[in-house]
Amino acid sequence: MTNLELAKTGYKKFSERDIKGVLAMFDPRMEWHECKGFPFIKGDGIFTGPEAVAKEVFSKIPENYENFNIEIDELLECGDRVVMAGHYTGTYKETGKKFKANAVHVWTVRNEKLTRFYQAVDTATIVNPVKAKAM
């Protein structure tokens, strides 16, 4: 399986809410970099290992958002990296407002396992979509 196919499989599993399937694709030492602008992220937003990602990131999504989805515009393979450019969509529960926020992911793949995740997201559009549009 190519790195691109691996990433596509991971996004498909995530869209199907198969979180256990996604976590099984991670290296045990997965290094996850979540944007600090998300309201549920404490500290530096860096988590190590599938269990930490499940607890500190994946479990927080349904607590904070309704109908959360990742819309992929581009998925590119660059050596041991896969880059996703797209959008997050859903409704932020605290405000009840729908959002569509720019998102970029950079995955590192080794031995057919996802070993590192880096994220850049327009969190202002999610937390306060009305104010972000006015900027």
Backbone as a printed PyTorch tensor [residue, N CA C, xyz], in Angstrom:
tensor([[[  0.8510,  -1.1820,   0.0000],
         [  0.0000,   0.0000,   0.0000],
         [  0.8920,   1.2400,   0.0000]],

        [[  0.5960,   2.1820,  -0.8910],
         [  1.3770,   3.4230,  -0.9330],
         [  1.0100,   4.2980,   0.2660]],

        [[  1.8410,   5.2900,   0.5310],
         [  1.5490,   6.2320,   1.6160],
         [  0.2440,   6.9720,   1.3420]],

        [[  0.0010,   7.3230,   0.0850],
         [ -1.2290,   8.0110,  -0.2940],
         [ -2.4460,   7.1190,  -0.0440]],

        [[ -2.3490,   5.8560,  -0.4150],
         [ -3.4520,   4.9100,  -0.1640],
         [ -3.7020,   4.7350,   1.3310]],

        [[ -2.6300,   4.7110,   2.1050],
         [ -2.7620,   4.5930,   3.5570],
         [ -3.5270,   5.7890,   4.1250]],

        [[ -3.1590,   6.9830,   3.6950],
         [ -3.8450,   8.1890,   4.1710],
         [ -5.3120,   8.1850,   3.7520]],

        [[ -5.5810,   7.8180,   2.4940],
         [ -6.9740,   7.7520,   2.0210],
         [ -7.7840,   6.7800,   2.8720]],

        [[ -7.1880,   5.6490,   3.2020],
         [ -7.8640,   4.6630,   4.0450],
         [ -8.1670,   5.2550,   5.4170]],

        [[ -7.2040,   5.9800,   5.9800],
         [ -7.4120,   6.6090,   7.2880],
         [ -8.5440,   7.6270,   7.2730]],

        [[ -8.5870,   8.4660,   6.2500],
         [ -9.6620,   9.4570,   6.1480],
         [-11.0190,   8.7800,   5.9430]],

        [[-11.0370,   7.6900,   5.1800],
         [-12.2930,   6.9560,   4.9710],
         [-12.7790,   6.3810,   6.3060]],

        [[-11.8730,   5.7640,   7.0520],
         [-12.2450,   5.2080,   8.3590],
         [-12.7560,   6.3140,   9.2860]],

        [[-12.0940,   7.4680,   9.2760],
         [-12.5250,   8.5830,  10.1270],
         [-13.9290,   9.0390,   9.7250]],

        [[-14.1890,   9.1410,   8.4240],
         [-15.5070,   9.5910,   7.9580],
         [-16.6050,   8.5970,   8.3250]],

        [[-16.2240,   7.3270,   8.4510],
         [-17.1730,   6.2840,   8.8540],
         [-17.2630,   6.1500,  10.3740]],

        [[-16.5580,   7.0140,  11.0840],
         [-16.5090,   7.0210,  12.5530],
         [-15.8650,   5.7470,  13.1160]],

        [[-14.9870,   5.1220,  12.3330],
         [-14.2550,   3.9280,  12.7550],
         [-12.9570,   4.3700,  13.4350]],

        [[-13.0910,   4.9280,  14.6220],
         [-11.9390,   5.4810,  15.3430],
         [-10.9420,   4.3750,  15.7050]],

        [[-11.4240,   3.2170,  16.1110],
         [-10.5000,   2.1070,  16.4180],
         [ -9.6810,   1.7370,  15.1850]],

        [[-10.3230,   1.7590,  14.0330],
         [ -9.6180,   1.4660,  12.7840],
         [ -8.5590,   2.5050,  12.4750]],

        [[ -8.8730,   3.7770,  12.7370],
         [ -7.8930,   4.8510,  12.5270],
         [ -6.7190,   4.6690,  13.4810]],

        [[ -7.0110,   4.4530,  14.7550],
         [ -5.9480,   4.3090,  15.7560],
         [ -5.0380,   3.1260,  15.4580]],

        [[ -5.5820,   2.0720,  14.8720],
         [ -4.7810,   0.8880,  14.5220],
         [ -3.7640,   1.2040,  13.4220]],

        [[ -3.9760,   2.2900,  12.6970],
         [ -3.0570,   2.6860,  11.6290],
         [ -1.8720,   3.4880,  12.1680]],

        [[ -1.9390,   3.8960,  13.4340],
         [ -0.8950,   4.7210,  14.0450],
         [  0.2350,   3.8640,  14.5880]],

        [[  1.4410,   4.3790,  14.4620],
         [  2.5980,   3.8010,  15.1420],
         [  2.3880,   3.9740,  16.6460]],

        [[  2.8540,   3.0410,  17.4760],
         [  2.6830,   3.1910,  18.9310],
         [  3.2940,   4.4830,  19.4890]],

        [[  4.2750,   5.0410,  18.7780],
         [  4.9170,   6.2820,  19.2220],
         [  4.4380,   7.4870,  18.4070]],

        [[  3.2510,   7.3840,  17.8130],
         [  2.6780,   8.4750,  17.0020],
         [  2.8540,   9.8080,  17.7180]],

        [[  3.3250,  10.8070,  16.9820],
         [  3.4710,  12.1690,  17.5210],
         [  2.4260,  13.0380,  16.8320]],

        [[  1.4690,  13.5310,  17.5980],
         [  0.3090,  14.2600,  17.0690],
         [  0.3900,  15.7220,  17.4980]],

        [[  0.3670,  16.6410,  16.5270],
         [  0.4250,  18.0810,  16.7930],
         [ -0.9290,  18.7000,  16.4520]],

        [[ -1.7230,  18.9670,  17.4690],
         [ -3.0530,  19.5710,  17.3150],
         [ -2.9550,  21.0830,  17.5040]],

        [[ -3.7430,  21.8360,  16.7510],
         [ -3.7350,  23.3020,  16.8870],
         [ -4.1500,  23.7220,  18.2960]],

        [[ -3.3690,  24.6290,  18.8600],
         [ -3.6650,  25.1190,  20.2140],
         [ -4.8900,  26.0210,  20.2520]],

        [[ -5.3870,  26.4730,  19.0910],
         [ -6.5490,  27.3470,  19.0340],
         [ -7.8750,  26.6460,  19.2860]],

        [[ -7.8670,  25.3090,  19.3040],
         [ -9.0990,  24.5950,  19.6170],
         [ -9.3960,  24.7320,  21.1040]],

        [[-10.6650,  24.9500,  21.4580],
         [-11.0050,  25.2110,  22.8660],
         [-10.7230,  24.0540,  23.8090]],

        [[-10.6580,  22.8470,  23.3160],
         [-10.4490,  21.6890,  24.1780],
         [ -8.9830,  21.3040,  24.3450]],

        [[ -8.0670,  21.9980,  23.6810],
         [ -6.6510,  21.6520,  23.7600],
         [ -6.0040,  22.3860,  24.9270]],

        [[ -5.3720,  21.6020,  25.7670],
         [ -4.6450,  22.1580,  26.9120],
         [ -3.1500,  21.9360,  26.6650]],

        [[ -2.3520,  22.8840,  27.0930],
         [ -0.9100,  22.7430,  26.9120],
         [ -0.4760,  23.0220,  25.4930]],

        [[  0.5710,  22.3110,  25.0630],
         [  1.1810,  22.5910,  23.7630],
         [  0.4980,  21.9010,  22.5850]],

        [[ -0.5020,  21.0570,  22.8360],
         [ -1.2270,  20.3970,  21.7550],
         [ -0.4900,  19.2210,  21.1370]],

        [[  0.5740,  18.7710,  21.7830],
         [  1.3360,  17.6300,  21.2650],
         [  1.0110,  16.3990,  22.1060]],

        [[  0.6190,  15.3290,  21.4300],
         [  0.2280,  14.0890,  22.1100],
         [  1.0100,  12.9340,  21.5100]],

        [[  1.4000,  12.0000,  22.3530],
         [  2.2070,  10.8690,  21.9190],
         [  1.4460,   9.5740,  22.1300]],

        [[  1.3050,   8.8110,  21.0580],
         [  0.6590,   7.5090,  21.1110],
         [ -0.8210,   7.5570,  20.7810]],

        [[ -1.3310,   6.4630,  20.2220],
         [ -2.7400,   6.4010,  19.8360],
         [ -3.7140,   6.6500,  20.9880]],

        [[ -3.4100,   6.1460,  22.1800],
         [ -4.3220,   6.3170,  23.3010],
         [ -4.4580,   7.7890,  23.6820]],

        [[ -3.3560,   8.5140,  23.6660],
         [ -3.3960,   9.9460,  23.9920],
         [ -4.2060,  10.7070,  22.9450]],

        [[ -4.0520,  10.3620,  21.6700],
         [ -4.8160,  11.0220,  20.6090],
         [ -6.3020,  10.7230,  20.7810]],

        [[ -6.6230,   9.4760,  21.0850],
         [ -8.0330,   9.0970,  21.2870],
         [ -8.6420,   9.8950,  22.4320]],

        [[ -7.9210,   9.9960,  23.5400],
         [ -8.4450,  10.6610,  24.7370],
         [ -8.4820,  12.1840,  24.6010]],

        [[ -7.4060,  12.7600,  24.1100],
         [ -7.2630,  14.2210,  24.1200],
         [ -7.7700,  14.9190,  22.8530]],

        [[ -7.9880,  14.1600,  21.7750],
         [ -8.4420,  14.7820,  20.5250],
         [ -9.7470,  14.1450,  20.0490]],

        [[ -9.6910,  12.8710,  19.6740],
         [-10.8600,  12.2470,  19.0480],
         [-12.0910,  12.2520,  19.9520]],

        [[-11.9180,  12.0110,  21.2430],
         [-13.0850,  11.9900,  22.1410],
         [-13.6930,  13.3730,  22.3330]],

        [[-12.9200,  14.4090,  22.0730],
         [-13.3960,  15.7890,  22.2640],
         [-14.2220,  16.2920,  21.0840]],

        [[-14.0630,  15.6680,  19.9280],
         [-14.7710,  16.1410,  18.7380],
         [-16.2930,  16.0830,  18.9350]],

        [[-16.8770,  14.9340,  19.3020],
         [-18.3330,  14.9180,  19.4700],
         [-18.8130,  15.7410,  20.6770]],

        [[-17.9420,  15.9830,  21.6390],
         [-18.3080,  16.8310,  22.7800],
         [-18.4440,  18.2970,  22.3650]],

        [[-17.6880,  18.7090,  21.3550],
         [-17.6320,  20.1130,  20.9590],
         [-18.3260,  20.4440,  19.6400]],

        [[-18.5160,  19.4350,  18.7770],
         [-19.0400,  19.7060,  17.4370],
         [-20.1420,  18.7300,  17.0670]],

        [[-21.0830,  19.2140,  16.2790],
         [-22.0860,  18.3550,  15.6550],
         [-21.7440,  18.2510,  14.1740]],

        [[-21.9630,  17.0680,  13.6150],
         [-21.7580,  16.8370,  12.1820],
         [-20.3640,  17.2290,  11.7020]],

        [[-19.3580,  16.9840,  12.5520],
         [-17.9800,  17.3090,  12.1680],
         [-17.5640,  16.4330,  10.9880]],

        [[-16.9410,  17.0650,   9.9900],
         [-16.5050,  16.3420,   8.8020],
         [-15.2390,  16.9810,   8.2460]],

        [[-14.4390,  16.1700,   7.5720],
         [-13.2610,  16.6610,   6.8660],
         [-13.5510,  16.5620,   5.3740]],

        [[-13.5090,  17.7010,   4.6960],
         [-13.6790,  17.7390,   3.2390],
         [-12.2920,  17.8540,   2.6180]],

        [[-11.9120,  16.8730,   1.8480],
         [-10.5810,  16.8520,   1.2380],
         [-10.6330,  17.4820,  -0.1480]],

        [[ -9.8430,  18.5300,  -0.3400],
         [ -9.7080,  19.1570,  -1.6560],
         [ -8.5320,  18.5560,  -2.4240]],

        [[ -7.4230,  18.3350,  -1.7180],
         [ -6.2220,  17.7570,  -2.3330],
         [ -5.5520,  16.8090,  -1.3580]],

        [[ -4.9980,  15.7420,  -1.8840],
         [ -4.2230,  14.7910,  -1.0960],
         [ -2.9920,  14.4640,  -1.9310]],

        [[ -1.8130,  14.8300,  -1.4210],
         [ -0.5690,  14.7200,  -2.1820],
         [  0.4500,  13.8810,  -1.4300]],

        [[  1.1550,  13.0210,  -2.1580],
         [  2.2260,  12.2240,  -1.5730],
         [  3.5620,  12.8520,  -1.9290]],

        [[  4.4110,  13.0350,  -0.9300],
         [  5.7360,  13.6350,  -1.1090],
         [  6.7420,  12.7940,  -0.3280]],

        [[  7.2450,  11.7280,  -0.9220],
         [  8.1770,  10.8520,  -0.2110],
         [  7.4830,  10.1590,   0.9430]],

        [[  8.0160,  10.3510,   2.1680],
         [  7.4040,   9.7190,   3.3340],
         [  6.3030,  10.5900,   3.9460]],

        [[  5.9010,  11.6620,   3.2420],
         [  4.8650,  12.5710,   3.7360],
         [  3.6330,  12.5130,   2.8430]],

        [[  2.4830,  12.7350,   3.4610],
         [  1.2340,  12.9230,   2.7300],
         [  0.6260,  14.2200,   3.2560]],

        [[  0.2450,  15.0890,   2.3280],
         [ -0.3160,  16.3950,   2.6810],
         [ -1.7760,  16.4340,   2.2480]],

        [[ -2.6410,  16.8610,   3.1660],
         [ -4.0550,  17.0340,   2.8780],
         [ -4.3690,  18.5140,   2.9830]],

        [[ -5.0160,  19.0630,   1.9650],
         [ -5.5420,  20.4240,   2.0140],
         [ -7.0460,  20.3090,   1.8360]],

        [[ -7.7740,  20.9590,   2.7340],
         [ -9.2250,  20.8710,   2.6610],
         [ -9.8910,  21.7600,   3.6780]],

        [[-11.0100,  21.2770,   4.2000],
         [-11.8070,  22.0600,   5.1470],
         [-12.3900,  21.1660,   6.2280]],

        [[-12.5950,  21.7590,   7.4020],
         [-13.4000,  21.1390,   8.4400],
         [-14.7690,  21.7980,   8.3570]],

        [[-15.8200,  20.9990,   8.4760],
         [-17.1740,  21.5350,   8.5130],
         [-17.9130,  20.9470,   9.7000]],

        [[-18.9290,  21.6360,  10.1310],
         [-19.7540,  21.1620,  11.2350],
         [-20.4080,  22.3300,  11.9380]],

        [[-20.8630,  22.0710,  13.1510],
         [-21.4740,  23.0960,  13.9990],
         [-20.7630,  23.0900,  15.3400]],

        [[-20.2950,  24.2600,  15.7700],
         [-19.6460,  24.3870,  17.0720],
         [-20.7570,  24.4760,  18.1110]],

        [[-20.8300,  23.4980,  19.0110],
         [-21.9310,  23.3940,  19.9630],
         [-22.0650,  24.6200,  20.8620]],

        [[-20.9430,  25.2020,  21.2650],
         [-20.9990,  26.3370,  22.1960],
         [-21.7620,  27.5240,  21.6080]],

        [[-21.6270,  27.7430,  20.3040],
         [-22.2960,  28.8850,  19.6690],
         [-23.5150,  28.4750,  18.8450]],

        [[-23.5870,  27.1930,  18.4780],
         [-24.6560,  26.7390,  17.6040],
         [-24.4590,  27.1580,  16.1570]],

        [[-23.2790,  27.7000,  15.8420],
         [-23.0020,  28.2140,  14.4950],
         [-22.2700,  27.1690,  13.6500]],

        [[-22.6840,  27.1040,  12.3800],
         [-22.0040,  26.2280,  11.4260],
         [-20.6930,  26.8730,  10.9940]],

        [[-19.7370,  26.0290,  10.6100],
         [-18.4500,  26.5430,  10.1500],
         [-17.9440,  25.7390,   8.9680]],

        [[-17.0760,  26.3830,   8.1920],
         [-16.2630,  25.7410,   7.1580],
         [-14.9050,  26.4070,   7.2580]],

        [[-13.9370,  25.6720,   7.8050],
         [-12.6210,  26.2340,   8.1150],
         [-11.5330,  25.5620,   7.2840]],

        [[-10.5990,  26.3600,   6.7710],
         [ -9.4390,  25.8190,   6.0580],
         [ -8.6540,  24.8920,   6.9780]],

        [[ -8.1630,  23.7930,   6.4190],
         [ -7.3740,  22.8450,   7.2030],
         [ -6.2970,  22.2220,   6.3220]],

        [[ -5.1150,  22.0450,   6.8950],
         [ -4.0100,  21.3530,   6.2320],
         [ -3.4480,  20.3420,   7.2240]],

        [[ -3.2170,  19.1410,   6.7440],
         [ -2.5890,  18.0860,   7.5380],
         [ -1.3100,  17.6470,   6.8300]],

        [[ -0.2810,  17.3700,   7.6130],
         [  0.9350,  16.7530,   7.0850],
         [  1.1770,  15.4890,   7.9000]],

        [[  1.1340,  14.3630,   7.2140],
         [  1.3570,  13.0530,   7.8380],
         [  2.7470,  12.5530,   7.4610]],

        [[  3.4030,  11.8830,   8.3940],
         [  4.6370,  11.1680,   8.0990],
         [  4.3310,   9.6830,   8.2110]],

        [[  4.8050,   8.9080,   7.2430],
         [  4.5360,   7.4710,   7.1950],
         [  5.8550,   6.7100,   7.2180]],

        [[  5.9050,   5.6790,   8.0560],
         [  7.0630,   4.7760,   8.0860],
         [  6.5590,   3.3590,   8.2940]],

        [[  7.0600,   2.4450,   7.4790],
         [  6.6920,   1.0320,   7.6000],
         [  5.1810,   0.8300,   7.6110]],

        [[  4.4840,   1.5430,   6.7210],
         [  3.0330,   1.4620,   6.5640],
         [  2.2630,   1.8160,   7.8390]],

        [[  2.8480,   2.6780,   8.6610],
         [  2.1760,   3.2010,   9.8570],
         [  2.2720,   4.7220,   9.8390]],

        [[  1.2290,   5.3790,  10.3140],
         [  1.2460,   6.8380,  10.4570],
         [  2.0260,   7.1550,  11.7250]],

        [[  3.1310,   7.9100,  11.5890],
         [  4.0220,   8.1420,  12.7200],
         [  3.9770,   9.5660,  13.2590]],

        [[  3.5460,  10.5260,  12.4200],
         [  3.5050,  11.9270,  12.8530],
         [  2.3720,  12.6400,  12.1290]],

        [[  1.7160,  13.5330,  12.8640],
         [  0.6240,  14.3330,  12.3070],
         [  0.8570,  15.7760,  12.7190]],

        [[  0.8080,  16.6640,  11.7340],
         [  0.9030,  18.1030,  11.9870],
         [ -0.3120,  18.7490,  11.3400]],

        [[ -0.9320,  19.6660,  12.0620],
         [ -2.1730,  20.2700,  11.6150],
         [ -2.0680,  21.7890,  11.6300]],

        [[ -2.6180,  22.4170,  10.5990],
         [ -2.7920,  23.8710,  10.5660],
         [ -4.2480,  24.1180,  10.1810]],

        [[ -4.9920,  24.7850,  11.0700],
         [ -6.4360,  24.9860,  10.8750],
         [ -6.8020,  26.4150,  11.2410]],

        [[ -7.7370,  26.9820,  10.5060],
         [ -8.2800,  28.3020,  10.8210],
         [ -9.2770,  28.1420,  11.9760]],

        [[ -8.7540,  28.0080,  13.1890],
         [ -9.6070,  27.7600,  14.3610],
         [-10.5210,  28.9460,  14.6740]],

        [[-10.1280,  30.1560,  14.2920],
         [-10.9810,  31.3300,  14.5420],
         [-12.3140,  31.1900,  13.8200]],

        [[-12.3030,  30.6130,  12.6270],
         [-13.5380,  30.4100,  11.8720],
         [-14.4580,  29.4120,  12.5810]],

        [[-13.8800,  28.4660,  13.3000],
         [-14.6740,  27.4750,  14.0230],
         [-15.2410,  28.0610,  15.3140]],

        [[-14.3970,  28.7010,  16.0940],
         [-14.7960,  29.2110,  17.4010],
         [-15.7340,  30.4090,  17.2870]],

        [[-15.4800,  31.2840,  16.3110],
         [-16.3150,  32.4680,  16.1490],
         [-16.4840,  32.7770,  14.6610]],

        [[-17.3400,  31.9970,  13.9470],
         [-17.4250,  32.1450,  12.5080],
         [-17.9210,  33.5160,  12.0380]],

        [[-18.7510,  34.1750,  12.7980],
         [-19.2620,  35.5000,  12.3880],
         [-18.1420,  36.5250,  12.4290]],

        [[-17.3720,  36.5400,  13.5210],
         [-16.2650,  37.4810,  13.6550],
         [-15.1840,  37.1980,  12.6160]],

        [[-14.8980,  35.9210,  12.3620],
         [-13.8500,  35.5560,  11.4010],
         [-14.2060,  36.0260,   9.9930]],

        [[-15.4800,  35.9960,   9.6160],
         [-15.8890,  36.4550,   8.2870],
         [-15.6740,  37.9520,   8.1250]],

        [[-15.8070,  38.7010,   9.2330],
         [-15.6680,  40.1530,   9.1780],
         [-14.2200,  40.5920,   9.0590]],

        [[-13.2680,  39.6990,   9.3600],
         [-11.8470,  40.0780,   9.3470],
         [-11.3340,  40.3160,   7.9650]]])
